[in-house]
Amino acid sequence: MTEEKKHKVTVFSTPTCPWCVLVKRYLDEKGVEYENVDVSIDHEGAKKMIDRSGEMGVPQLWIDDELVVGFDQGAINKLLGLK
């Protein structure tokens, strides 16, 4: 197996958001490690997310220095080098 670049991935989500569940399941299936920030209880995390994106909606993914709002599989795949 070839060595893959290690990406820093942070997922901002809530437990009641169906798209959040799907994006985390997708990352799990692809073997992508990520930090999950539950913005329903982590108010500092929520503030950080909103300050950076200007958006309150979840899911939001920070992949390295890039921002993806929503479950945009094409953008996620491109940034992570997935097929």
Protein Blocks (a to p, Z undefined) as FASTA:
>chain_A
ZZdddddddddddfklmklmmmmmmmmmnopacddddfklmmmlmmmmmmmnopabdcdd
dehjaccedjdfklmmmmnopZZ
